[in-house]
Amino acid sequence: MLWITVGADIKSLRDMFGADLEEMDEDALADVARVGTDKPKKRGGILIRFRSKKVMNHNTITHESDHAAIEIFDYCGCRIGVDNQEPFTYLAGWIADCCEQVKTGKFKDE
């Protein structure tokens, strides 16, 4: 699962993902964390947190999408290399597109 939040408070996030979820660094515009939840059913995945929609520019979305893709690759035991770029770049692009959908509020029916 991929969860993307904008301006979510830590209390709500901890209620969903557990008390171990750390607060974002004070200076961070966004961050990525591996998380799990039991609500509404047990699932694990990646959480991308953006401080606000204002910080969701191409640079920040690309940066956090790459972090999220690396976390997913690590979880799957995949590697990124010169001879194995396509899966990573497609995944990072998909994550960036999901972030853009959250930013604009225009969601694709997929």
MOPAC internal coordinates of N, CA, C and O (Angstrom, degrees):
PM7 1SCF
backbone

  N    0.0000 0     0.00 0     0.00 0    0    0    0
  C    1.4549 1     0.00 0     0.00 0    1    0    0
  C    1.5173 1   108.57 1     0.00 0    2    1    0
  O    1.2310 1   122.12 1   -30.59 1    3    2    1
  N    1.3066 1   113.55 1   149.41 1    3    2    1
  C    1.4568 1   121.65 1   173.54 1    5    3    2
  C    1.5169 1   107.30 1  -123.31 1    6    5    3
  O    1.2310 1   120.75 1   -57.64 1    7    6    5
  N    1.3270 1   116.18 1   122.36 1    7    6    5
  C    1.4529 1   121.94 1   175.13 1    9    7    6
  C    1.5186 1   107.73 1  -112.85 1   10    9    7
  O    1.2310 1   120.67 1   -42.10 1   11   10    9
  N    1.3268 1   116.32 1   137.90 1   11   10    9
  C    1.4561 1   122.34 1   177.92 1   13   11   10
  C    1.5248 1   106.95 1  -128.63 1   14   13   11
  O    1.2310 1   120.83 1   -54.99 1   15   14   13
  N    1.3319 1   116.01 1   125.01 1   15   14   13
  C    1.4527 1   120.31 1   179.12 1   17   15   14
  C    1.5234 1   109.88 1  -122.20 1   18   17   15
  O    1.2310 1   121.55 1   -26.04 1   19   18   17
  N    1.3129 1   114.64 1   153.96 1   19   18   17
  C    1.4664 1   121.68 1   176.62 1   21   19   18
  C    1.5207 1   107.46 1  -130.46 1   22   21   19
  O    1.2310 1   120.97 1   -66.31 1   23   22   21
  N    1.3246 1   115.75 1   113.69 1   23   22   21
  C    1.4583 1   120.55 1   176.99 1   25   23   22
  C    1.5124 1   115.15 1    68.67 1   26   25   23
  O    1.2310 1   119.91 1  -161.46 1   27   26   25
  N    1.3117 1   117.78 1    18.54 1   27   26   25
  C    1.4736 1   120.49 1  -179.26 1   29   27   26
  C    1.5291 1   110.41 1   -69.24 1   30   29   27
  O    1.2310 1   120.84 1   -41.03 1   31   30   29
  N    1.3178 1   116.01 1   138.97 1   31   30   29
  C    1.4647 1   119.18 1   179.43 1   33   31   30
  C    1.5292 1   110.00 1   -79.95 1   34   33   31
  O    1.2310 1   121.32 1   -28.98 1   35   34   33
  N    1.3229 1   115.08 1   151.02 1   35   34   33
  C    1.4632 1   121.65 1  -174.38 1   37   35   34
  C    1.5283 1   111.51 1   -63.57 1   38   37   35
  O    1.2310 1   119.73 1   147.06 1   39   38   37
  N    1.3221 1   118.12 1   -32.94 1   39   38   37
  C    1.4714 1   120.26 1   179.65 1   41   39   38
  C    1.5315 1   110.70 1   -61.88 1   42   41   39
  O    1.2310 1   120.47 1   133.83 1   43   42   41
  N    1.3280 1   116.70 1   -46.17 1   43   42   41
  C    1.4710 1   120.78 1   179.15 1   45   43   42
  C    1.5222 1   110.80 1   -64.53 1   46   45   43
  O    1.2310 1   120.74 1   138.63 1   47   46   45
  N    1.3309 1   116.19 1   -41.37 1   47   46   45
  C    1.4664 1   119.78 1  -179.74 1   49   47   46
  C    1.5245 1   111.26 1   -66.16 1   50   49   47
  O    1.2310 1   120.32 1   139.44 1   51   50   49
  N    1.3230 1   116.99 1   -40.56 1   51   50   49
  C    1.4697 1   119.85 1   178.10 1   53   51   50
  C    1.5225 1   111.13 1   -67.65 1   54   53   51
  O    1.2310 1   120.20 1   147.10 1   55   54   53
  N    1.3214 1   117.22 1   -32.90 1   55   54   53
  C    1.4618 1   120.23 1   176.00 1   57   55   54
  C    1.5274 1   109.97 1   -62.84 1   58   57   55
  O    1.2310 1   120.52 1   142.22 1   59   58   57
  N    1.3268 1   116.61 1   -37.78 1   59   58   57
  C    1.4690 1   121.27 1  -178.78 1   61   59   58
  C    1.5274 1   112.16 1   -81.00 1   62   61   59
  O    1.2310 1   120.85 1   135.57 1   63   62   61
  N    1.3504 1   115.99 1   -44.43 1   63   62   61
  C    1.4681 1   120.38 1  -170.14 1   65   63   62
  C    1.5198 1   115.07 1  -109.34 1   66   65   63
  O    1.2310 1   119.42 1   175.89 1   67   66   65
  N    1.3147 1   118.70 1    -4.11 1   67   66   65
  C    1.4558 1   121.19 1   176.78 1   69   67   66
  C    1.5149 1   113.26 1   106.55 1   70   69   67
  O    1.2310 1   121.96 1   -22.20 1   71   70   69
  N    1.3279 1   113.85 1   157.80 1   71   70   69
  C    1.4609 1   121.52 1  -174.63 1   73   71   70
  C    1.5210 1   113.51 1   -67.19 1   74   73   71
  O    1.2310 1   120.09 1   162.24 1   75   74   73
  N    1.3280 1   117.43 1   -17.76 1   75   74   73
  C    1.4672 1   119.77 1  -177.81 1   77   75   74
  C    1.5242 1   113.42 1   -76.36 1   78   77   75
  O    1.2310 1   119.74 1   168.40 1   79   78   77
  N    1.3267 1   118.10 1   -11.60 1   79   78   77
  C    1.4627 1   120.56 1   179.87 1   81   79   78
  C    1.5228 1   109.20 1   -64.66 1   82   81   79
  O    1.2310 1   121.25 1   -56.39 1   83   82   81
  N    1.3213 1   115.22 1   123.61 1   83   82   81
  C    1.4597 1   120.27 1  -178.70 1   85   83   82
  C    1.5209 1   110.97 1   -81.13 1   86   85   83
  O    1.2310 1   121.13 1   -27.11 1   87   86   85
  N    1.3234 1   115.44 1   152.89 1   87   86   85
  C    1.4569 1   119.99 1   174.09 1   89   87   86
  C    1.5208 1   108.97 1   -69.10 1   90   89   87
  O    1.2310 1   120.84 1   -25.75 1   91   90   89
  N    1.3384 1   116.01 1   154.25 1   91   90   89
  C    1.4585 1   120.16 1   174.65 1   93   91   90
  C    1.5190 1   108.87 1   -66.44 1   94   93   91
  O    1.2310 1   120.93 1   -35.04 1   95   94   93
  N    1.3352 1   115.83 1   144.96 1   95   94   93
  C    1.4583 1   119.45 1   173.16 1   97   95   94
  C    1.5162 1   108.87 1   -56.81 1   98   97   95
  O    1.2310 1   120.61 1   -36.72 1   99   98   97
  N    1.2969 1   116.45 1   143.28 1   99   98   97
  C    1.4595 1   121.92 1  -176.77 1  101   99   98
  C    1.5315 1   112.81 1   -56.15 1  102  101   99
  O    1.2310 1   120.22 1   144.55 1  103  102  101
  N    1.3276 1   117.18 1   -35.45 1  103  102  101
  C    1.4614 1   121.85 1  -176.88 1  105  103  102
  C    1.5260 1   113.44 1   -90.14 1  106  105  103
  O    1.2310 1   119.94 1   174.89 1  107  106  105
  N    1.3289 1   117.72 1    -5.11 1  107  106  105
  C    1.4702 1   120.87 1  -175.73 1  109  107  106
  C    1.5265 1   111.55 1   -78.09 1  110  109  107
  O    1.2310 1   121.46 1   -39.88 1  111  110  109
  N    1.3323 1   114.81 1   140.12 1  111  110  109
  C    1.4600 1   120.99 1   173.75 1  113  111  110
  C    1.5223 1   110.11 1   -83.72 1  114  113  111
  O    1.2310 1   121.14 1   150.53 1  115  114  113
  N    1.3424 1   115.43 1   -29.47 1  115  114  113
  C    1.4632 1   122.28 1  -177.86 1  117  115  114
  C    1.5158 1   108.17 1  -162.34 1  118  117  115
  O    1.2310 1   120.63 1   -12.07 1  119  118  117
  N    1.3336 1   116.40 1   167.93 1  119  118  117
  C    1.4579 1   120.27 1   172.64 1  121  119  118
  C    1.5158 1   110.61 1  -157.92 1  122  121  119
  O    1.2310 1   121.72 1    -8.70 1  123  122  121
  N    1.3313 1   114.32 1   171.30 1  123  122  121
  C    1.4631 1   122.63 1  -178.16 1  125  123  122
  C    1.5260 1   108.05 1  -129.04 1  126  125  123
  O    1.2310 1   120.80 1   -42.22 1  127  126  125
  N    1.3355 1   116.07 1   137.78 1  127  126  125
  C    1.4657 1   120.46 1   178.20 1  129  127  126
  C    1.5189 1   109.74 1  -142.47 1  130  129  127
  O    1.2310 1   121.24 1   -35.32 1  131  130  129
  N    1.3278 1   115.24 1   144.68 1  131  130  129
  C    1.4689 1   119.95 1   168.39 1  133  131  130
  C    1.5090 1   106.95 1   -78.58 1  134  133  131
  O    1.2310 1   120.73 1   -48.20 1  135  134  133
  N    1.3184 1   116.22 1   131.80 1  135  134  133
  C    1.4616 1   120.53 1  -176.61 1  137  135  134
  C    1.5202 1   110.51 1  -138.58 1  138  137  135
  O    1.2310 1   121.44 1   -11.39 1  139  138  137
  N    1.3051 1   114.85 1   168.61 1  139  138  137
  C    1.4540 1   122.35 1   172.94 1  141  139  138
  C    1.5106 1   108.53 1  -143.68 1  142  141  139
  O    1.2310 1   120.44 1   -23.66 1  143  142  141
  N    1.3126 1   116.76 1   156.34 1  143  142  141
  C    1.4592 1   120.62 1   179.21 1  145  143  142
  C    1.5237 1   109.68 1  -146.06 1  146  145  143
  O    1.2310 1   121.36 1   -24.71 1  147  146  145
  N    1.2966 1   115.01 1   155.29 1  147  146  145
  C    1.4669 1   121.90 1   172.82 1  149  147  146
  C    1.5251 1   110.85 1  -106.07 1  150  149  147
  O    1.2310 1   120.60 1   177.64 1  151  150  149
  N    1.3512 1   116.45 1    -2.36 1  151  150  149
  C    1.4580 1   121.65 1  -174.46 1  153  151  150
  C    1.5142 1   110.22 1  -112.50 1  154  153  151
  O    1.2310 1   117.10 1   -51.83 1  155  154  153
  N    1.2711 1   123.12 1   128.17 1  155  154  153
  C    1.4679 1   126.15 1    -7.37 1  157  155  154
  C    1.5173 1   111.73 1   -77.07 1  158  157  155
  O    1.2310 1   119.81 1   163.05 1  159  158  157
  N    1.3402 1   117.97 1   -16.95 1  159  158  157
  C    1.4595 1   120.48 1   172.32 1  161  159  158
  C    1.5207 1   107.96 1  -143.75 1  162  161  159
  O    1.2310 1   120.78 1   -14.22 1  163  162  161
  N    1.3135 1   116.12 1   165.78 1  163  162  161
  C    1.4585 1   120.88 1  -174.59 1  165  163  162
  C    1.5307 1   110.59 1   -65.90 1  166  165  163
  O    1.2310 1   120.89 1   -57.73 1  167  166  165
  N    1.3232 1   115.90 1   122.27 1  167  166  165
  C    1.4617 1   122.53 1   178.22 1  169  167  166
  C    1.5164 1   109.51 1  -150.29 1  170  169  167
  O    1.2310 1   121.38 1   -30.91 1  171  170  169
  N    1.3061 1   114.96 1   149.09 1  171  170  169
  C    1.4553 1   120.78 1   173.32 1  173  171  170
  C    1.5094 1   108.56 1  -117.76 1  174  173  171
  O    1.2310 1   121.15 1   -18.04 1  175  174  173
  N    1.3118 1   115.40 1   161.96 1  175  174  173
  C    1.4501 1   118.07 1   178.77 1  177  175  174
  C    1.5068 1   113.12 1   172.06 1  178  177  175
  O    1.2310 1   121.93 1    25.26 1  179  178  177
  N    1.3157 1   113.91 1  -154.74 1  179  178  177
  C    1.4540 1   122.28 1  -175.78 1  181  179  178
  C    1.5236 1   108.69 1  -119.91 1  182  181  179
  O    1.2310 1   121.03 1   -44.74 1  183  182  181
  N    1.3236 1   115.63 1   135.26 1  183  182  181
  C    1.4589 1   122.67 1   176.29 1  185  183  182
  C    1.5199 1   108.39 1  -112.35 1  186  185  183
  O    1.2310 1   120.76 1   -55.48 1  187  186  185
  N    1.3364 1   116.15 1   124.52 1  187  186  185
  C    1.4603 1   121.34 1   171.44 1  189  187  186
  C    1.5209 1   106.43 1  -108.55 1  190  189  187
  O    1.2310 1   120.87 1   -56.15 1  191  190  189
  N    1.3341 1   115.94 1   123.85 1  191  190  189
  C    1.4646 1   121.24 1   179.32 1  193  191  190
  C    1.5207 1   109.10 1  -112.74 1  194  193  191
  O    1.2310 1   120.89 1   -54.17 1  195  194  193
  N    1.3103 1   115.90 1   125.83 1  195  194  193
  C    1.4629 1   122.08 1   172.82 1  197  195  194
  C    1.5246 1   107.63 1  -108.45 1  198  197  195
  O    1.2310 1   120.98 1   -40.83 1  199  198  197
  N    1.3113 1   115.74 1   139.17 1  199  198  197
  C    1.4603 1   120.01 1  -179.42 1  201  199  198
  C    1.5369 1   111.33 1   -64.95 1  202  201  199
  O    1.2310 1   120.40 1   141.65 1  203  202  201
  N    1.3364 1   116.85 1   -38.35 1  203  202  201
  C    1.4641 1   121.69 1   179.05 1  205  203  202
  C    1.5237 1   108.83 1  -160.45 1  206  205  203
  O    1.2310 1   120.18 1   -12.64 1  207  206  205
  N    1.3217 1   117.27 1   167.36 1  207  206  205
  C    1.4650 1   120.37 1   175.34 1  209  207  206
  C    1.5220 1   110.75 1   -66.65 1  210  209  207
  O    1.2310 1   120.42 1   151.96 1  211  210  209
  N    1.3185 1   116.80 1   -28.04 1  211  210  209
  C    1.4659 1   121.49 1  -179.70 1  213  211  210
  C    1.5331 1   112.13 1   -59.19 1  214  213  211
  O    1.2310 1   120.19 1   146.81 1  215  214  213
  N    1.3320 1   117.25 1   -33.19 1  215  214  213
  C    1.4710 1   120.55 1  -178.65 1  217  215  214
  C    1.5286 1   112.27 1   -85.90 1  218  217  215
  O    1.2310 1   120.26 1   176.03 1  219  218  217
  N    1.3272 1   117.10 1    -3.97 1  219  218  217
  C    1.4661 1   121.00 1  -177.30 1  221  219  218
  C    1.5309 1   110.63 1   -84.07 1  222  221  219
  O    1.2310 1   121.12 1  -110.44 1  223  222  221
  N    1.3292 1   115.47 1    69.56 1  223  222  221
  C    1.4605 1   120.74 1   175.78 1  225  223  222
  C    1.5260 1   108.86 1  -100.59 1  226  225  223
  O    1.2310 1   120.74 1    -1.77 1  227  226  225
  N    1.3255 1   116.20 1   178.23 1  227  226  225
  C    1.4706 1   119.66 1  -177.39 1  229  227  226
  C    1.5251 1   112.05 1   -58.02 1  230  229  227
  O    1.2310 1   120.28 1   139.08 1  231  230  229
  N    1.3200 1   117.06 1   -40.92 1  231  230  229
  C    1.4646 1   119.89 1  -178.29 1  233  231  230
  C    1.5269 1   112.13 1   -64.03 1  234  233  231
  O    1.2310 1   120.36 1   131.77 1  235  234  233
  N    1.3282 1   116.92 1   -48.23 1  235  234  233
  C    1.4681 1   120.19 1  -177.52 1  237  235  234
  C    1.5250 1   111.13 1   -68.91 1  238  237  235
  O    1.2310 1   120.30 1   137.92 1  239  238  237
  N    1.3209 1   117.03 1   -42.08 1  239  238  237
  C    1.4716 1   119.78 1   178.66 1  241  239  238
  C    1.5231 1   110.35 1   -62.59 1  242  241  239
  O    1.2310 1   119.92 1   134.67 1  243  242  241
  N    1.3300 1   117.75 1   -45.33 1  243  242  241
  C    1.4703 1   120.72 1   178.32 1  245  243  242
  C    1.5186 1   110.95 1   -61.07 1  246  245  243
  O    1.2310 1   120.56 1   133.74 1  247  246  245
  N    1.3120 1   116.54 1   -46.26 1  247  246  245
  C    1.4686 1   121.95 1  -178.63 1  249  247  246
  C    1.5337 1   110.81 1   -58.77 1  250  249  247
  O    1.2310 1   120.43 1   129.23 1  251  250  249
  N    1.3324 1   116.79 1   -50.77 1  251  250  249
  C    1.4645 1   119.82 1  -177.67 1  253  251  250
  C    1.5280 1   111.78 1   -70.98 1  254  253  251
  O    1.2310 1   119.89 1   147.10 1  255  254  253
  N    1.3276 1   117.82 1   -32.90 1  255  254  253
  C    1.4679 1   121.07 1   177.00 1  257  255  254
  C    1.5203 1   110.85 1   -63.84 1  258  257  255
  O    1.2310 1   120.50 1   139.54 1  259  258  257
  N    1.3229 1   116.64 1   -40.46 1  259  258  257
  C    1.4701 1   120.14 1   176.93 1  261  259  258
  C    1.5221 1   110.71 1   -64.51 1  262  261  259
  O    1.2310 1   119.88 1   136.35 1  263  262  261
  N    1.3390 1   117.84 1   -43.65 1  263  262  261
  C    1.4717 1   120.06 1   176.72 1  265  263  262
  C    1.5293 1   110.67 1   -58.33 1  266  265  263
  O    1.2310 1   120.78 1   134.39 1  267  266  265
  N    1.3312 1   116.11 1   -45.61 1  267  266  265
  C    1.4651 1   120.11 1  -178.88 1  269  267  266
  C    1.5243 1   111.15 1   -63.83 1  270  269  267
  O    1.2310 1   119.90 1   137.69 1  271  270  269
  N    1.3259 1   117.79 1   -42.31 1  271  270  269
  C    1.4643 1   121.52 1   179.15 1  273  271  270
  C    1.5279 1   110.84 1   -63.60 1  274  273  271
  O    1.2310 1   120.36 1   140.01 1  275  274  273
  N    1.3254 1   116.92 1   -39.99 1  275  274  273
  C    1.4722 1   120.52 1   177.39 1  277  275  274
  C    1.5288 1   110.27 1   -62.77 1  278  277  275
  O    1.2310 1   120.13 1   137.98 1  279  278  277
  N    1.3329 1   117.36 1   -42.02 1  279  278  277
  C    1.4738 1   120.72 1   177.75 1  281  279  278
  C    1.5283 1   110.87 1   -61.19 1  282  281  279
  O    1.2310 1   120.28 1   137.33 1  283  282  281
  N    1.3217 1   117.07 1   -42.67 1  283  282  281
  C    1.4660 1   121.19 1   179.34 1  285  283  282
  C    1.5247 1   110.43 1   -65.72 1  286  285  283
  O    1.2310 1   120.10 1   136.01 1  287  286  285
  N    1.3268 1   117.42 1   -43.99 1  287  286  285
  C    1.4616 1   120.89 1   177.39 1  289  287  286
  C    1.5173 1   110.80 1   -60.12 1  290  289  287
  O    1.2310 1   120.14 1   137.00 1  291  290  289
  N    1.3188 1   117.35 1   -43.00 1  291  290  289
  C    1.4603 1   121.01 1   179.34 1  293  291  290
  C    1.5255 1   110.18 1   -62.28 1  294  293  291
  O    1.2310 1   120.05 1   134.68 1  295  294  293
  N    1.3180 1   117.51 1   -45.32 1  295  294  293
  C    1.4572 1   122.09 1   179.51 1  297  295  294
  C    1.5290 1   111.27 1   -58.97 1  298  297  295
  O    1.2310 1   120.76 1   140.55 1  299  298  297
  N    1.3342 1   116.15 1   -39.45 1  299  298  297
  C    1.4681 1   121.46 1  -177.74 1  301  299  298
  C    1.5305 1   112.88 1   -83.56 1  302  301  299
  O    1.2310 1   120.23 1   174.28 1  303  302  301
  N    1.3216 1   117.16 1    -5.72 1  303  302  301
  C    1.4606 1   119.97 1  -178.00 1  305  303  302
  C    1.5156 1   112.48 1    73.92 1  306  305  303
  O    1.2310 1   120.54 1  -157.11 1  307  306  305
  N    1.3184 1   116.58 1    22.89 1  307  306  305
  C    1.4717 1   121.04 1   179.34 1  309  307  306
  C    1.5183 1   109.71 1   -89.53 1  310  309  307
  O    1.2310 1   121.48 1   -18.36 1  311  310  309
  N    1.3104 1   114.77 1   161.64 1  311  310  309
  C    1.4548 1   119.04 1   177.54 1  313  311  310
  C    1.5223 1   109.64 1  -123.79 1  314  313  311
  O    1.2310 1   121.69 1   -25.88 1  315  314  313
  N    1.3226 1   114.36 1   154.12 1  315  314  313
  C    1.4571 1   121.39 1   175.82 1  317  315  314
  C    1.5200 1   106.45 1  -109.43 1  318  317  315
  O    1.2310 1   120.51 1   -50.53 1  319  318  317
  N    1.3107 1   116.64 1   129.47 1  319  318  317
  C    1.4588 1   120.45 1   178.91 1  321  319  318
  C    1.5057 1   110.54 1  -153.75 1  322  321  319
  O    1.2310 1   121.35 1    -9.46 1  323  322  321
  N    1.3025 1   115.02 1   170.54 1  323  322  321
  C    1.4611 1   120.67 1  -179.50 1  325  323  322
  C    1.5235 1   110.99 1   -57.33 1  326  325  323
  O    1.2310 1   120.53 1   143.40 1  327  326  325
  N    1.3208 1   116.58 1   -36.60 1  327  326  325
  C    1.4609 1   120.72 1  -179.12 1  329  327  326
  C    1.5357 1   112.97 1   -90.56 1  330  329  327
  O    1.2310 1   120.29 1  -173.28 1  331  330  329
  N    1.3472 1   117.06 1     6.72 1  331  330  329
  C    1.4670 1   121.26 1  -176.77 1  333  331  330
  C    1.5298 1   109.91 1  -143.74 1  334  333  331
  O    1.2310 1   120.22 1  -126.50 1  335  334  333
  N    1.3279 1   117.19 1    53.50 1  335  334  333
  C    1.4592 1   121.09 1  -174.83 1  337  335  334
  C    1.5245 1   114.02 1   -90.23 1  338  337  335
  O    1.2310 1   120.08 1   145.45 1  339  338  337
  N    1.3205 1   117.45 1   -34.55 1  339  338  337
  C    1.4639 1   121.33 1  -170.65 1  341  339  338
  C    1.5297 1   113.87 1   -57.54 1  342  341  339
  O    1.2310 1   118.32 1   132.13 1  343  342  341
  N    1.3255 1   120.80 1   -47.87 1  343  342  341
  C    1.4681 1   118.47 1  -179.07 1  345  343  342
  C    1.5289 1   112.09 1   -59.18 1  346  345  343
  O    1.2310 1   120.50 1   137.88 1  347  346  345
  N    1.3222 1   116.64 1   -42.12 1  347  346  345
  C    1.4661 1   120.07 1  -179.94 1  349  347  346
  C    1.5246 1   111.64 1   -64.84 1  350  349  347
  O    1.2310 1   120.23 1   134.32 1  351  350  349
  N    1.3258 1   117.16 1   -45.68 1  351  350  349
  C    1.4611 1   119.21 1  -176.22 1  353  351  350
  C    1.5319 1   111.45 1   -68.79 1  354  353  351
  O    1.2310 1   119.68 1   143.51 1  355  354  353
  N    1.3366 1   118.21 1   -36.49 1  355  354  353
  C    1.4714 1   120.29 1   175.04 1  357  355  354
  C    1.5269 1   110.71 1   -64.43 1  358  357  355
  O    1.2310 1   119.90 1   137.81 1  359  358  357
  N    1.3270 1   117.80 1   -42.19 1  359  358  357
  C    1.4603 1   121.52 1   178.91 1  361  359  358
  C    1.5254 1   110.69 1   -63.61 1  362  361  359
  O    1.2310 1   120.38 1   132.67 1  363  362  361
  N    1.3288 1   116.87 1   -47.33 1  363  362  361
  C    1.4696 1   120.77 1   179.41 1  365  363  362
  C    1.5289 1   110.50 1   -61.18 1  366  365  363
  O    1.2310 1   119.97 1   140.49 1  367  366  365
  N    1.3147 1   117.66 1   -39.51 1  367  366  365
  C    1.4595 1   121.46 1   177.53 1  369  367  366
  C    1.5151 1   112.23 1   -64.52 1  370  369  367
  O    1.2310 1   120.49 1   138.46 1  371  370  369
  N    1.3330 1   116.67 1   -41.54 1  371  370  369
  C    1.4603 1   120.84 1   177.67 1  373  371  370
  C    1.5291 1   110.38 1   -62.64 1  374  373  371
  O    1.2310 1   120.26 1   136.98 1  375  374  373
  N    1.3328 1   117.10 1   -43.02 1  375  374  373
  C    1.4639 1   121.11 1   179.14 1  377  375  374
  C    1.5296 1   110.05 1   -63.45 1  378  377  375
  O    1.2310 1   120.28 1   135.91 1  379  378  377
  N    1.3353 1   117.07 1   -44.09 1  379  378  377
  C    1.4659 1   120.63 1   178.17 1  381  379  378
  C    1.5228 1   110.73 1   -60.75 1  382  381  379
  O    1.2310 1   120.22 1   140.46 1  383  382  381
  N    1.3292 1   117.18 1   -39.54 1  383  382  381
  C    1.4663 1   120.92 1   177.86 1  385  383  382
  C    1.5311 1   110.38 1   -63.90 1  386  385  383
  O    1.2310 1   120.01 1   139.13 1  387  386  385
  N    1.3069 1   117.59 1   -40.87 1  387  386  385
  C    1.4684 1   120.73 1   176.40 1  389  387  386
  C    1.5303 1   110.69 1   -60.57 1  390  389  387
  O    1.2310 1   120.49 1   137.74 1  391  390  389
  N    1.3345 1   116.67 1   -42.26 1  391  390  389
  C    1.4665 1   121.10 1   177.77 1  393  391  390
  C    1.5245 1   110.55 1   -61.87 1  394  393  391
  O    1.2310 1   120.65 1   137.13 1  395  394  393
  N    1.3147 1   116.35 1   -42.87 1  395  394  393
  C    1.4627 1   120.89 1   179.44 1  397  395  394
  C    1.5329 1   111.08 1   -63.60 1  398  397  395
  O    1.2310 1   120.25 1   141.90 1  399  398  397
  N    1.3323 1   117.14 1   -38.10 1  399  398  397
  C    1.4650 1   120.73 1   177.46 1  401  399  398
  C    1.5309 1   110.60 1   -62.99 1  402  401  399
  O    1.2310 1   120.72 1   139.47 1  403  402  401
  N    1.3412 1   116.23 1   -40.53 1  403  402  401
  C    1.4646 1   120.23 1   177.22 1  405  403  402
  C    1.5271 1   109.61 1   -65.05 1  406  405  403
  O    1.2310 1   120.28 1   136.08 1  407  406  405
  N    1.3064 1   117.07 1   -43.92 1  407  406  405
  C    1.4676 1   122.03 1  -178.89 1  409  407  406
  C    1.5306 1   110.96 1   -59.79 1  410  409  407
  O    1.2310 1   120.11 1   133.84 1  411  410  409
  N    1.3199 1   117.40 1   -46.16 1  411  410  409
  C    1.4692 1   121.03 1  -174.44 1  413  411  410
  C    1.5229 1   112.81 1   -87.47 1  414  413  411
  O    1.2310 1   120.49 1   160.25 1  415  414  413
  N    1.3383 1   116.68 1   -19.75 1  415  414  413
  C    1.4574 1   120.09 1  -176.02 1  417  415  414
  C    1.5137 1   113.08 1    75.26 1  418  417  415
  O    1.2310 1   120.75 1  -168.33 1  419  418  417
  N    1.3361 1   116.17 1    11.67 1  419  418  417
  C    1.4643 1   121.82 1   177.90 1  421  419  418
  C    1.5141 1   108.62 1  -106.64 1  422  421  419
  O    1.2310 1   120.64 1   -75.13 1  423  422  421
  N    1.3337 1   116.38 1   104.87 1  423  422  421
  C    1.4506 1   122.04 1  -173.33 1  425  423  422
  C    1.5097 1   111.47 1  -101.72 1  426  425  423
  O    1.2310 1   121.42 1   -40.94 1  427  426  425
  N    1.3319 1   114.88 1   139.06 1  427  426  425
  C    1.4663 1   121.53 1   177.41 1  429  427  426
  C    1.5196 1   108.79 1   -81.41 1  430  429  427
  O    1.2310 1   120.15 1   -32.32 1  431  430  429
  N    1.2900 1   117.31 1   147.68 1  431  430  429
  C    1.4552 1   121.78 1   175.32 1  433  431  430
  C    1.5130 1   109.17 1   -90.45 1  434  433  431
  O    1.2310 1   120.78 1   -91.65 1  435  434  433
  N    1.3427 1   116.11 1    88.35 1  435  434  433
  C    1.4710 1   120.77 1  -179.97 1  437  435  434
  C    1.4982 1   109.04 1  -125.98 1  438  437  435
  O    1.2310 1   120.10 1   180.00 1  439  438  437

